[in-house]
Amino acid sequence: MKNTLNTTPRVLVLALGLALTAGSALADSTASGTLGNVHITLTDLDPNDGITPSLSINFGSQPYLNGAVGSYGPGFIQDGYAHLGKNASSTVTDSIQAPFASSSATMIGANTVAGIGSMTVAGSATSGTVGFGEFGALAANYTSSQFVLSPNTAITITVDATLNVQTTLGYDPLTGNLEHASGHVLMFFDGTATDGSSLYTDAGQDLYVDAAMDSNGKITGAKQSWSGTLDISFANASSQSIVGNFYSELSVGGLSMAVPSVGTDPAATVPEPSTYALLLGGLGVVGGIARRRKTARQD
């Protein structure tokens, strides 16, 4: 499945890109993330109860991608993609290249309670002499997977992940430069214990950069990187089986809007508010996926 909104045909994108980026680039914002090396472990919390730890999947989740770019210049381009895998083990991938922005995402699913083989997302936005761009990209479980966990059993899911975000000029209200880049990874368990209490545990990491200041007091871009292992556990300490849910997502986003160079009318590079809102609505899909997961799961 692929949804695309594009105000300029893709056949023109390369031509526009060559023309618009021929001038010097003023700044750029980049972000990327990976998730992989997934391990799932069951632990017997009471070896003397005679119950073998087990987990059965009520329903799994397909891999899902969502991304968008906005390229603001003489040829305003708005493009996006959304893909849902046919089954839990599907591989989905897509990318967009516009004159001032790019976005890409790939997810390999798995027939497990985690539903993940690996995730990769990346994007970039550039400010040229006549325009600027922004991007978003997400890979995620389409809905939470649901499972039944045996009595006195804990499940632990461990993944390796990386995030990298960077800007070149940063944010400066005096010059009007505006740049930021962000990266996000999250996974969580939730469910209900036999006594009716809620069970929830999560693990994640968020990075965000806009500007830094050098030793001379000059505002510059900034960068952050993170790599590590995330692990979460969901425990059933009762004598009855319980139902649990698992969800994960990986996303990046960014904007680069440097002050237009000499000879460029600032108003000409900025789209009308109503048009700009369309893209923000598209990128909002990327940012709002997690909030919709619970509803989708309950449905």
N, C-alpha and C positions, 0 to 999 in steps of 0.2 A: 504494500500500500504506500502510495506516495502522494502527498499534497503539495502543490507548488503554486505560489503566487509570485508572478514576475512581471513587472511593468515594462521591462525591456527584454526582447527575445534573447535566449542564451546564445544564439549564433552571433549576436552583436557584442557579447560581453568581451571576448578576446580583443576585438578591434578597438572597443572603447578603452579597454585596459591598456593597450599599447599606446593609445593616444594620450590618455589622462595621466599615466604614470611616467610619461617621457620627461616631464618636469621633475625637479628634485623633490623627494619625499621629505616632509617636514618631521614626521614622527610616526611611530608605530606602537601598537599594543598587541601582545601575544599571550596565549595561555594554552596549556595542554595538561592532560591527565591520563593515567593508565590504572587499570585494576586487573589483577590476575593471581595465579598460583593459589587457587581456592582449595581449601581443605575443610572437610566436614568430619567431626568426631562425635561419637556417642559415648557417654560415661555412665557407668553403673553406680548410682548413689547408695545402693544397699545390696552388696554382693550376697547377703544372706537371705534375701527374700525369694530366691528361686525364680526370679523373672529375668529373662534375657532382654537387655536393652534393644528397643526397636523403634522404628519410625516409618510411618506410611504416609504417602502424599495423597491428600484428598483431591487437590488440583494444583497444577504447577502454573508457571507464568512464561509467556513468550518474551523474547528480547524486543526492545523498543528503542527507536531513535527519534530525536526531534532536533531540528536545527534551523537557523535562519541567518541571513546577512542583510545589511542595508548599506548601499553604496550611494552616497549623496554627492552629486555633482551635476554637470550638464546633462548626463543621461542617468537620471535617478533609477536605481535598480533595487528591487526588493525581491528576495528569493528565499524559499524555505523547503524543507523536506521533513517527512514523517514516515517511518517504516515500522511495521509490526510483523514479526516473524510468524511463519505458518505454524510452528510448533516450538516446544521448549528448547530443542537443540538447533534451531535455525541460526544461520549467520546473516546479519543484516549490516549493510555498509552504504554510505553515500558521502558526497562532498559537493561543495559549491565554491566556485572561484569568481569573484566580481572584481571590478577595478580597484576598489578600496577596502575589500573585506573578503575573508574566506572562512569556511566552516567545514569540519569533517568529523565523522563518528563511525565507529565500528563496534559491534557487539557479537560475540560468539556465545550462544546459549548452551545449556546443558540439561540433561534429563535428571536433575537432582533437586533437592529442596531449595538450594540456593539459586538454581536456574542460570548460573554464570559460568562461562568458560573464561572469558576475558572481556574487557571494555577498553576502548581507546577514544579519546575526544581531543580536538585541537581547533584553534581558530586564530585569526589575526585581523587587525584593523589598521589601516594606514591613512595618514593625512597627506594628501598631495597638494600641488599648487592650486588645484581647482575643486577639491572635494575632500570628503572624509568618510569613515565607515565605522560600523559596529557589527558584532557577531555574537552568536550563542550556539552551543552544541551540548546535547545530552544523550547519554545511553543509560538505560534503566530496565528493571523488570516492569512489564506493562501493568501488572497488578501484583499484589502480594501473593506468594504461594502459601497454601494452607496444608498443614500436616497434623497427624495424630502422634503424640509422643507417649511411650509406655510409662508405667508407674516407676517412680524412683530413678528417673533417667534425665540426664542433661545433654543437650546438643550444643556444640561449639562450632562456629564457622570462622575461619581465619583466611584473610586475604592480604596480598601485598599491593600497595598502591603508591602512586607518585602524583604530585601536582607541581606545576611550574607556571609562574605568572610574571609578566614584565611590562613596563612602560618605558618610553624614552624621554618624554618631556614632563609628564605628570600633570598635576592640576595647579594652575596659577591664576587666581582671580584678577591679578593686575594685567596680565597679557591676554587673558581669555583662553589660554590653552586648557584643554580638558581631556584627560586620559585616565582610564582605569582598566584593570584586568583582574579577574577573579577565577578561582577554582574551588570545587566542592565535591566531596565524596561522603556518602552516608550509607549505612545499612542498619536495619533494626529488626528485632523480634517483638511481637506483642501477642497477647492471649489472655485467657481468664483462668485463674486457679480454681480448684474444686470448691473452695469456700466463697467463690464469687469475687474475689479481689482481682484487680487488674495486674497483669504482668507486662513489663516493658523494659527493654534494654537496647541501647544503641551505641554505635561507634562511628566516628567520622572525623573529618578535617576540613577546614575552610581557610583559604588564603585570599587576601584582597590587597592590591597595591594601587596607589595613584601617584604620589610624589614623595621625594626625599629632598634633603638639603645638604649640599656639599660643604666642605670646610671653609669655603669662601662666602657662604650664605646664599649661594645660588640655588634656585629650585631646579631639580632634575627629575628624571624618571626614577623608578624603583623596581626591584625584583625580589621575589621570594621563591624558594623551592622547599619541598617537603617530600620525603619518602619514608615509608615505614610499613609496619604490619598492624592491621586492625583485626581485632577478634571480639566476638560477642558470644554469650552463652544464654541459653534459655533452659531453665531447670523445672522439672516436675518432681517435687518432693513428696507427692501424695501417693496413696495406694491405688489410685484410679488413673486411667489415661486422660490426657487433656489435649485440647486443640490449640495450635499455635500458628502464627503467620510470620513470614520473612519477606523483606523488601530491601532493594539496594539501588543506588543511582550514582552517576558520575557526570559532572557538568562543568563547563567553562563559559566565560563570557567576557566581553571587553568593548571598549570604545576608544577611538583616537580622533580628536577634533582639535587640530592645531589652528592657530590664527592664519587665515588665508594670506598668501604671499602678495607681493606688489602686483597690481594690475587685476586682481580678482575682487569682484564685488561680493562682500560677505553675505549679503542677502541672497545672492544667486546660488550659493552653495547649500543653503538651508532649505529643505522642503517645507511645504505648507504644513501647519500644525496638524491638520486632519490626516495628511499623508504620513507624517512622521508617526502619528499615533498608531497607524496600521502596523508598522514594523514593531513598535514597542509592544503591541498586542501579540504579535508573533513570537517575539522573544520572551514575552510574559508566559507563553505556553511552556517554554523551557524552564523558567523559574518556578512555575506553579504545579509541576508534575507531582511532586510529593504530596501536596495537599489533596490531589484528586485520587491518589492511590487507595486511601482508606475507603472512600466512597465506592470506587470500582470494586474493591474486594467485598464490601458488604452487599453490593448488588449481586 
